[in-house]
Amino acid sequence: MRTACRNWSAIRLLRQIAQTRSSGVKIGRLSIVFLLACLLTTRATIAQQETDNSGSSQSPQESATSDPLQDEDPTSVLVPKRIRTDRDHDRLMAATLFAHGRLLYQQKKLPQALASYQRAWRYNTAETTILTDIVSLALRLKRNDEAVRYAVISAERNHSDVERMRRIAALLRQQRQFPRALKIYETIDQLHPADQLDFNYISLQLELGKLYFLTNQPASSAKTLETVKEALSDPGKFGLSTQQKKQLEGEKGATYLVIAESMLLADKTKIAKAMFRESHRINPDEPLLAFRIARTLEKSQQADKALEQLDTFFAAKTSSQGIAPYHLLERLIKQQSQDDATASKRNLEKLQELHQADPKNQPLTYQLAQTQTAQKDYAEAKTLYQTLLSEKPTADAYRGLISIHVTELQDGLAEQPATEPLKWSAEQIDQWKALTSQLAAFVGSSGSLDPLRDELTQKIFNNKRFVSQLLTQLRAQLDLEVAAEPQAEKPAEEDSDTKKPAGLLSLATVAALIAVRAQQWNDADTFFAKALEVAEEKPVAVFEVWSLQMLMAEQFERSAAVLQQAISHPSISNKRSFYFLLAGAFEMNHQTDKALVAARKAVEMSPKLPRIHSRVAWVHYHAGQYAEAEKHYQGLITKFGSQYSSSDTRD
């Protein structure tokens, strides 16, 4: 019994030491070693005394014949009550990793500790307390992107810190992640005490109303903002001070505009009109108020009164609202008219009247040009588009003018039999030159046809006969061949801009882009070669566009040939990007050995860029050499894994 008591005392002593360390009290390592030494010495002394006592109480014969010592409590096999599930294993792994992270943290190995915490959370995503440690440690390491990512997850799952949830929701709103921000704000709203109708509550309703509006939920937005409207009209009811009311109103009464727009979408025109007037009270603008009132009257089917308000706006000769007032004008005239033809005629006449009074108004000029195009008055529309381009070139004006040229030339082409040689008038030849000139000016320097947008691009390329003739005209203008079609008696003079090297470069580039889109590969190479010729001592951009266009078109052999030409060009000193692209072209063409040579050459030229290094690993991976790929990706992590400030490196 005495031995058991002493053993229990030893165990209690060790437990006290462990509890003392876990409570935060520091105990030196030497102190612990000293205590353990004392404990072991005591146990040894006790054991010796018991042996001596036992020996003195037994005869030699009894000692020799006694049975071996047996444990007083024989062990038994522990049988688990239930089989451990995969979820149990995950929780155990999470606990182990988190404990390991704590140990690393105490050892000041902070990056490793963070990695261990993150792995722990991935094994047990239900354990939200881990997220708090991850966020704080990530911020300490200045890994802000990671901190924000985990903070958002924490705010969505852990509702214990409402203030932090507000900050995260505001951050998400700034990042335009509206649905996620809305979800957090809705949770905050549910947690808010029902009897606390104060400034914080109204601010929350305002944020909710804005987010409902931004996520296309006008009914919910209007319902939520009704409370904000009530608070602004009766601040005493909600205990709002003058300063708090002013803060809620926003800069220049912006909150009233939000409420008005929301109510207008929800067909609550009376409230919308009142809110527009409140905004005007804070930031007076009579023409703008008239336009906004006209919008509410349109919703109420009061076209006559709406047009009166709109005339007030037009009289101010302002372009502050873009083309929206002219779209409203068109809708109001349709409300008044019996048929579409009459409405279209009235709308055109009104726009012409307005334009005559305000010819410098660009949105008005553009809307008039579009209306005339819709009514097939191409001559007037072209004049207006050309006016816009001469004053302030815009993508919309370029697209509008190019579309008219394409329409007229396609109509002219359709009138000519496919079995006979084409004949173009002097006017049509001028129009071909105008079309190619506008294309060169608009997309020639962009290296892509994307600025044309899908509708215009399809309009051009869905007519194969037109594309063929367009390429023929481009070849002739670039002196790549003699035009097969007979010219007019008096050819028009060449556009002076296209005679300049810069103009020729844009023209040759757009010709090449059109040929690539039409899958005329030989023509594309010819046009790019012409662009390279006129690029003189600055060929890099031409080679980049040429090689990338062929690469994206899956013409890998052609792309590789272009890239090799670029690498050997005497005017190009920085060849890194070309080797990088060449590795991709070779590998996509199933030339892995050549791809690896090119990729390693790129690494030699830029040993500090992780994206360049990644090309070697990618080549191995694409070739199915997974062991080598894994080796190189591990090398990337080892070499660049600590560079957390660069998003490019993390990608």
C-alpha positions in Angstrom: 0.0 0.0 0.0 2.9 2.4 0.9 4.4 1.7 -2.6 1.2 2.5 -4.4 0.9 5.8 -2.5 4.4 6.8 -3.4 3.8 5.9 -7.0 0.7 8.0 -7.0 2.6 10.9 -5.5 5.1 10.7 -8.3 2.4 10.8 -10.9 0.8 13.8 -9.2 4.1 15.6 -9.2 4.5 15.1 -13.0 0.9 16.2 -13.6 1.5 19.4 -11.7 4.6 20.1 -13.8 2.6 19.6 -17.0 -0.3 21.8 -15.8 2.1 24.5 -14.8 3.7 24.6 -18.3 0.3 24.5 -20.0 -1.0 27.4 -17.9 1.7 29.7 -19.3 4.0 29.7 -16.3 7.6 29.2 -17.5 9.6 26.5 -15.9 13.2 26.1 -16.9 14.4 22.9 -18.5 17.1 22.5 -15.8 14.3 22.7 -13.1 12.4 19.9 -14.8 15.4 17.7 -15.2 16.2 18.2 -11.5 12.7 17.2 -10.5 12.8 14.2 -12.6 16.2 13.2 -11.2 14.8 13.5 -7.7 11.8 11.5 -8.6 13.9 8.7 -10.1 16.3 8.7 -7.2 13.4 8.4 -4.8 11.8 5.5 -6.8 15.1 3.7 -6.9 15.6 4.1 -3.1 12.1 2.8 -2.4 12.6 -0.1 -4.7 15.8 -1.1 -3.0 14.2 -0.8 0.4 11.3 -3.1 -0.6 13.8 -5.6 -2.1 15.7 -5.6 1.2 12.6 -6.0 3.2 11.3 -8.8 1.0 14.6 -10.6 1.2 14.8 -10.5 5.0 11.3 -11.9 5.4 11.9 -15.0 3.3 14.0 -18.0 3.8 16.5 -18.9 1.1 14.4 -21.9 0.2 11.3 -19.8 -0.2 13.1 -17.2 -2.2 14.5 -19.8 -4.6 11.2 -21.5 -5.1 8.9 -18.5 -5.3 7.0 -17.7 -8.5 8.2 -14.8 -10.7 6.7 -11.4 -9.9 3.3 -10.9 -11.5 1.5 -7.6 -12.2 -1.3 -7.1 -9.7 -3.6 -5.9 -12.5 -3.1 -8.1 -15.5 -3.5 -6.4 -18.9 -6.4 -7.1 -21.2 -6.9 -6.4 -24.9 -8.8 -3.1 -25.4 -11.7 -3.6 -27.8 -13.0 -0.3 -29.4 -16.7 0.3 -28.9 -17.0 1.2 -32.6 -14.7 1.1 -35.7 -12.9 4.4 -36.4 -14.4 6.1 -39.4 -12.7 8.2 -42.1 -14.1 11.2 -40.4 -12.5 10.1 -37.1 -9.2 9.7 -38.9 -9.6 13.2 -40.4 -10.3 14.7 -36.9 -7.4 12.9 -35.4 -5.1 14.1 -38.2 -6.4 17.6 -37.8 -5.7 17.5 -34.1 -2.2 16.1 -34.7 -1.4 18.8 -37.3 -2.7 21.6 -35.1 -0.6 20.4 -32.2 2.4 20.2 -34.5 1.7 23.7 -35.6 1.6 24.9 -32.0 5.0 23.3 -31.4 6.4 25.0 -34.5 4.9 28.3 -33.4 6.7 28.0 -30.0 9.9 27.3 -31.9 9.4 30.5 -33.9 9.0 28.6 -37.1 6.1 30.7 -38.2 5.8 29.8 -41.9 5.9 26.1 -41.1 3.4 26.6 -38.3 1.0 28.4 -40.6 1.3 25.6 -43.2 0.5 23.0 -40.4 -2.5 25.0 -39.3 -3.8 25.3 -42.8 -3.4 21.5 -43.3 -5.2 20.9 -40.0 -8.2 23.0 -41.1 -8.4 21.2 -44.4 -8.7 17.9 -42.5 -11.5 19.3 -40.3 -13.2 22.3 -41.9 -15.9 22.2 -39.2 -13.4 23.4 -36.6 -13.7 27.2 -37.1 -11.4 28.0 -34.1 -8.4 27.0 -36.2 -9.3 29.8 -38.6 -8.6 32.4 -36.0 -5.0 31.2 -35.6 -4.5 31.0 -39.3 -5.7 34.6 -39.9 -3.7 36.1 -37.1 -0.5 34.3 -38.1 -1.0 35.1 -41.8 -1.3 38.8 -41.0 1.8 38.6 -38.8 3.7 37.1 -41.8 2.3 39.8 -44.0 0.5 37.2 -46.2 -2.5 39.4 -46.6 -4.2 37.6 -49.4 -4.2 34.4 -47.4 -5.4 36.2 -44.3 -8.4 37.7 -46.1 -9.3 34.4 -47.7 -9.5 32.6 -44.4 -11.0 35.6 -42.6 -13.9 35.4 -45.1 -14.4 31.7 -44.5 -14.3 32.4 -40.7 -16.9 35.2 -41.0 -19.2 32.9 -43.0 -19.0 30.1 -40.4 -18.1 31.6 -37.1 -20.7 34.3 -36.0 -19.1 35.1 -32.6 -17.4 38.3 -33.7 -20.0 40.6 -35.4 -17.7 43.5 -35.8 -15.2 41.4 -37.7 -18.0 40.0 -39.8 -18.9 43.6 -40.7 -15.3 44.4 -41.7 -15.1 41.3 -43.9 -18.4 42.0 -45.5 -17.3 45.5 -46.3 -14.1 44.2 -47.8 -16.0 41.8 -50.0 -18.2 44.6 -51.2 -15.2 46.6 -52.2 -13.9 43.6 -54.1 -17.3 43.4 -55.9 -18.0 40.0 -54.5 -21.6 41.0 -53.9 -23.3 37.7 -53.2 -20.8 36.7 -50.5 -21.0 40.1 -48.9 -24.8 39.9 -48.9 -24.7 36.5 -47.2 -22.6 37.8 -44.4 -24.7 40.9 -44.0 -27.9 38.8 -43.8 -26.3 36.7 -41.0 -25.4 39.9 -39.1 -29.0 41.1 -39.6 -30.3 37.9 -38.1 -27.9 38.3 -35.1 -28.9 41.9 -34.5 -31.2 42.3 -31.4 -34.8 43.0 -32.6 -35.3 45.8 -30.1 -32.1 47.8 -31.1 -33.4 50.1 -33.8 -30.4 52.4 -33.8 -27.8 53.8 -36.1 -26.0 50.5 -36.5 -29.2 48.8 -37.5 -30.1 51.4 -40.1 -26.5 51.3 -41.5 -26.9 47.5 -41.8 -30.3 47.9 -43.6 -28.7 50.4 -46.0 -25.9 47.9 -46.9 -28.4 45.1 -47.3 -30.5 47.3 -49.6 -27.6 48.2 -51.8 -26.5 44.6 -52.1 -30.0 43.4 -52.9 -30.0 46.0 -55.7 -26.6 45.0 -57.0 -27.6 41.3 -57.0 -30.8 42.1 -59.0 -33.3 41.6 -56.2 -35.3 44.8 -56.5 -38.2 43.7 -54.4 -36.0 42.8 -51.4 -34.0 46.0 -52.0 -37.1 48.2 -51.9 -38.4 46.4 -48.8 -35.2 46.8 -46.9 -34.6 50.4 -48.0 -38.1 51.4 -46.9 -36.7 51.2 -43.3 -33.8 53.5 -44.3 -36.2 56.0 -45.9 -38.3 56.0 -42.7 -35.2 56.7 -40.6 -34.1 59.6 -42.8 -37.6 61.1 -42.7 -38.0 60.6 -38.9 -34.5 60.4 -37.4 -35.8 60.9 -33.8 -37.7 57.6 -34.0 -34.4 55.8 -34.4 -32.4 58.0 -32.1 -30.3 59.4 -34.9 -28.2 62.5 -34.3 -27.9 65.2 -37.0 -24.4 63.9 -37.8 -25.6 60.3 -38.1 -28.4 61.3 -40.4 -25.9 63.2 -42.6 -23.6 60.2 -42.6 -26.5 58.0 -43.7 -27.5 60.4 -46.5 -24.1 59.8 -48.1 -22.0 62.2 -50.2 -24.3 64.6 -52.2 -27.3 62.6 -51.1 -26.2 59.4 -52.7 -28.4 57.3 -50.4 -31.6 59.0 -51.7 -30.6 58.0 -55.2 -30.1 54.4 -54.2 -33.5 54.3 -52.6 -35.1 56.0 -55.7 -33.5 53.6 -58.2 -34.6 50.6 -56.1 -38.1 51.9 -55.7 -38.3 52.6 -59.5 -37.3 49.0 -60.3 -40.0 47.8 -57.8 -42.6 50.0 -59.6 -43.0 52.2 -56.5 -42.9 55.4 -58.6 -44.3 57.8 -56.0 -41.6 57.0 -53.5 -39.0 57.0 -56.2 -40.1 60.5 -57.3 -39.9 61.8 -53.7 -36.4 60.3 -53.2 -35.2 61.9 -56.5 -36.4 65.2 -55.1 -34.6 64.7 -51.8 -31.4 64.1 -53.7 -32.0 67.3 -55.7 -32.5 69.1 -52.4 -29.0 68.2 -51.3 -27.3 68.5 -54.7 -29.5 70.7 -57.0 -29.5 70.0 -60.7 -32.7 71.0 -62.5 -32.1 69.3 -65.8 -31.0 66.1 -64.1 -34.1 66.1 -61.9 -36.3 66.6 -64.9 -34.7 63.5 -66.6 -35.2 61.4 -63.4 -38.8 62.5 -63.0 -39.4 61.6 -66.7 -38.2 58.1 -65.9 -40.8 57.8 -63.1 -43.5 59.1 -65.3 -42.6 56.5 -68.0 -43.2 53.8 -65.4 -46.6 55.3 -64.7 -47.5 55.3 -68.4 -47.7 59.1 -68.5 -45.8 59.6 -71.7 -47.0 63.2 -72.4 -45.8 64.5 -69.0 -42.6 62.5 -69.3 -41.8 64.1 -72.6 -42.4 67.5 -71.1 -39.8 66.8 -68.4 -37.4 65.3 -71.0 -37.6 68.5 -73.1 -36.5 70.4 -70.0 -33.4 68.1 -69.9 -32.7 68.5 -73.6 -32.9 72.3 -73.4 -29.9 72.3 -71.1 -27.8 70.8 -73.9 -25.9 68.4 -71.6 -24.4 65.1 -72.3 -23.9 64.0 -68.7 -26.3 61.1 -68.9 -24.9 59.6 -72.1 -27.3 58.0 -74.5 -29.9 57.0 -71.8 -32.1 60.1 -72.3 -32.4 59.3 -76.0 -33.3 55.7 -75.3 -36.0 57.0 -73.0 -37.2 59.4 -75.7 -37.6 56.4 -78.1 -39.6 54.4 -75.6 -41.9 57.3 -74.7 -42.6 58.0 -78.4 -43.5 54.3 -78.8 -45.9 54.6 -75.9 -47.7 57.5 -77.7 -47.7 56.0 -81.2 -50.1 53.6 -82.8 -47.5 51.7 -84.9 -43.7 51.2 -85.0 -43.2 52.9 -88.4 -44.8 56.1 -87.1 -42.8 55.9 -83.9 -39.5 55.4 -85.7 -40.2 58.4 -88.0 -41.1 60.7 -85.1 -38.1 59.5 -83.1 -35.7 60.3 -86.0 -37.3 63.7 -86.6 -36.9 64.6 -82.9 -33.3 63.4 -82.8 -32.5 65.5 -85.9 -34.1 68.5 -84.3 -32.1 68.1 -81.2 -28.9 67.5 -83.1 -29.4 70.7 -85.1 -29.7 72.6 -81.9 -26.8 70.8 -80.2 -24.4 69.4 -82.9 -21.4 69.0 -80.5 -23.3 66.6 -78.2 -21.5 63.3 -78.8 -24.0 60.9 -77.2 -26.8 62.6 -79.3 -24.7 62.3 -82.4 -24.0 58.7 -81.8 -27.7 57.9 -81.2 -28.7 59.7 -84.3 -26.1 57.8 -86.3 -27.4 54.5 -84.9 -31.0 55.5 -85.7 -30.2 56.4 -89.3 -28.3 53.1 -89.7 -31.3 51.2 -88.5 -33.4 53.0 -91.1 -30.7 52.3 -93.8 -29.8 55.9 -94.3 -26.2 54.9 -94.5 -24.8 58.1 -96.1 -26.0 60.3 -93.2 -24.9 57.8 -90.6 -21.4 57.5 -92.1 -21.1 61.3 -92.0 -22.0 61.4 -88.3 -19.7 58.5 -87.4 -16.8 60.2 -89.3 -17.6 63.4 -87.3 -17.3 61.5 -84.1 -14.0 59.9 -85.1 -12.5 63.2 -86.1 -13.4 64.8 -82.8 -13.0 62.0 -80.2 -12.5 58.4 -81.6 -14.5 55.8 -79.7 -14.8 52.1 -80.1 -18.6 52.4 -80.7 -18.0 54.9 -83.5 -15.4 52.6 -85.2 -17.7 49.6 -85.0 -20.7 51.6 -86.3 -18.8 52.9 -89.3 -17.1 49.5 -90.1 -20.5 47.8 -89.9 -22.0 50.2 -92.5 -19.0 49.6 -94.9 -19.4 45.9 -94.5 -23.2 46.0 -95.1 -22.9 48.1 -98.3 -20.0 46.1 -99.7 -21.8 42.8 -99.0 -24.9 44.1 -100.7 -22.8 45.1 -103.7 -21.1 41.7 -103.8 -24.5 39.9 -103.6 -25.6 41.8 -106.7 -22.7 40.3 -108.8 -23.0 36.8 -110.2 -20.5 34.3 -108.5 -19.6 32.9 -111.9 -18.4 36.2 -113.4 -15.4 38.4 -112.7 -16.1 41.1 -110.1 -16.5 44.7 -111.2 -16.2 47.5 -108.7 -17.1 51.1 -109.3 -14.9 53.9 -108.2 -17.2 54.6 -105.3 -17.0 50.9 -104.2 -13.2 50.9 -104.5 -13.1 53.9 -102.3 -15.3 52.1 -99.8 -13.0 49.1 -99.8 -10.1 51.4 -98.9 -12.2 53.1 -96.3 -13.1 49.8 -94.7 -9.5 48.5 -94.6 -8.3 51.9 -93.3 -10.9 51.9 -90.4 -10.0 48.3 -89.6 -6.3 49.1 -89.5 -6.9 52.2 -87.3 -9.2 50.3 -84.9 -7.6 46.9 -84.4 -4.3 47.0 -86.2 -2.3 47.9 -83.1 -4.2 45.6 -80.7 -3.0 42.4 -82.1 -6.5 40.9 -82.0 -9.9 41.1 -83.6 -11.6 41.1 -80.2 -12.4 44.9 -80.3 -14.8 44.2 -83.2 -16.9 42.1 -80.8 -18.9 39.0 -81.7 -21.8 40.5 -83.6 -19.6 42.5 -86.1 -17.0 39.7 -86.3 -19.7 37.1 -87.3 -21.2 39.5 -89.8 -17.8 39.7 -91.5 -16.7 36.1 -91.4 -20.1 34.4 -92.0 -19.9 35.6 -95.6 -17.0 33.6 -97.0 -17.2 35.3 -100.4 -16.9 38.7 -98.8 -13.8 37.5 -96.7 -12.1 36.2 -99.8 -12.6 39.6 -101.6 -11.5 41.5 -98.5 -8.2 39.5 -98.5 -7.8 40.2 -102.2 -8.2 43.9 -101.6 -5.7 43.8 -98.7 -3.1 42.0 -100.8 -3.5 44.7 -103.5 -3.2 47.5 -101.1 0.0 46.0 -99.6 1.5 45.5 -103.1 1.6 41.8 -102.5 0.0 41.0 -105.9 -1.7 42.8 -108.7 -5.5 43.1 -108.3 -7.3 40.7 -110.6 -10.4 42.9 -110.8 -10.5 45.7 -113.3 -10.0 49.1 -111.7 -12.3 52.1 -112.3 -11.3 54.6 -114.9 -10.1 57.1 -112.3 -8.7 55.3 -109.3 -8.9 57.1 -106.0 -5.8 58.3 -104.4 -4.2 56.1 -101.7 -5.0 57.1 -98.1 -1.9 59.1 -97.1 -1.9 57.4 -93.6 -1.5 53.9 -95.1 1.5 55.0 -97.1 3.4 55.7 -93.8 5.3 52.7 -92.2 3.0 52.9 -89.2 -0.1 52.8 -91.4 1.3 49.9 -93.4 2.2 48.0 -90.3 -1.3 48.3 -89.0 -2.8 47.4 -92.4 -0.5 44.3 -92.7 -1.3 43.3 -89.2 -5.0 43.5 -89.6 -4.8 41.6 -92.9 -2.9 38.8 -91.1 -5.4 38.7 -88.3 -8.3 38.4 -90.8 -6.4 35.6 -92.7 -5.8 33.7 -89.4 -9.5 34.0 -88.5 -10.4 32.7 -92.0 -7.9 29.9 -91.6 -5.9 31.0 -94.7 -2.5 30.1 -93.2 -0.4 30.9 -96.2 -2.0 34.3 -96.6 -1.5 34.9 -92.9 2.2 34.2 -93.1 2.5 36.4 -96.1 0.8 39.3 -94.4 2.8 38.9 -91.2 6.0 38.8 -93.2 5.0 42.1 -94.8 4.3 43.5 -91.3 7.8 42.4 -90.3 9.3 44.1 -93.3 7.8 47.5 -92.5 8.4 47.1 -88.8 12.1 48.0 -89.5 14.1 47.8 -86.3 11.2 47.0 -84.0 10.1 43.5 -84.9 9.3 42.1 -81.4 5.6 43.0 -81.4 5.1 41.5 -84.9 6.8 38.2 -83.9 4.8 38.1 -80.7 1.4 38.5 -82.4 2.4 36.2 -85.3 3.6 33.3 -83.0 0.7 33.7 -80.5 -1.9 33.8 -83.3 -0.5 30.6 -84.8 -0.2 29.0 -81.4 -3.8 29.8 -80.4 -4.9 28.5 -83.8 -3.1 25.2 -83.0 -0.7 25.7 -85.9 2.1 24.6 -83.7 4.7 23.9 -86.4 4.2 27.3 -88.0 4.4 28.9 -84.5 7.6 27.1 -83.8 9.1 28.3 -87.1 8.2 31.9 -86.3 9.6 31.7 -82.8 12.9 30.3 -84.1 13.0 33.1 -86.6 12.5 35.6 -83.8 15.3 34.0 -81.7 17.7 34.3 -84.6 16.8 37.9 -85.4 19.7 40.2 -84.9 17.6 43.1 -83.6 16.1 41.1 -80.7 18.3 41.0 -77.6 15.8 39.7 -75.0 14.8 36.2 -76.3 13.5 34.8 -73.0 9.8 35.0 -73.9 10.4 33.5 -77.3 12.2 30.5 -75.8 9.3 30.2 -73.3 6.7 30.1 -76.1 8.9 27.9 -78.3 8.9 25.3 -75.5 5.1 25.3 -75.6 4.9 25.1 -79.4 7.4 22.2 -79.5 5.6 20.2 -76.8 2.2 20.7 -78.3 3.7 19.3 -81.5 5.0 16.3 -79.6 8.6 17.3 -79.7 9.3 17.0 -76.0 13.2 16.9 -76.2 13.3 20.1 -78.2 10.7 21.6 -75.8 12.9 20.9 -72.8 15.9 22.4 -74.5 14.0 25.6 -75.2 12.4 25.7 -71.7 15.8 25.3 -70.0 17.3 28.0 -72.2 14.5 30.4 -71.0 15.4 29.5 -67.4 19.1 30.2 -68.0 18.1 33.7 -69.2 15.7 34.4 -66.2 16.6 32.2 -63.3 14.6 34.4 -60.8 11.2 34.2 -62.5 9.1 31.3 -61.3 6.7 31.3 -64.2 9.7 30.7 -66.6 10.9 27.9 -64.3 7.4 26.3 -64.4 7.7 25.7 -68.1 10.1 22.8 -67.6 7.8 21.1 -65.2 4.8 21.7 -67.5 6.6 20.1 -70.5 7.3 16.9 -68.4 3.7 16.8 -67.2 2.2 17.3 -70.6 4.5 14.6 -72.0 3.3 12.2 -69.3 6.6 12.2 -67.4 4.9 12.6 -64.1 7.8 11.7 -61.8 10.0 14.3 -63.5 7.2 16.8 -63.4 6.6 16.3 -59.7 10.3 16.6 -59.1 10.4 20.0 -60.9 7.3 21.3 -59.3 8.7 20.4 -55.8 11.8 22.3 -56.8 9.7 25.3 -57.7 8.0 25.2 -54.3 11.4 24.9 -52.5 12.9 27.7 -54.5 10.1 30.2 -54.6 7.6 29.0 -52.0 8.6 31.8 -49.5 7.8 34.6 -52.0 4.3 35.4 -50.7 4.2 39.1 -51.8 4.0 38.3 -55.5 0.6 37.1 -56.8 2.4 36.0 -60.0 4.7 33.7 -58.0 1.8 32.2 -56.0 -0.1 31.5 -59.3 
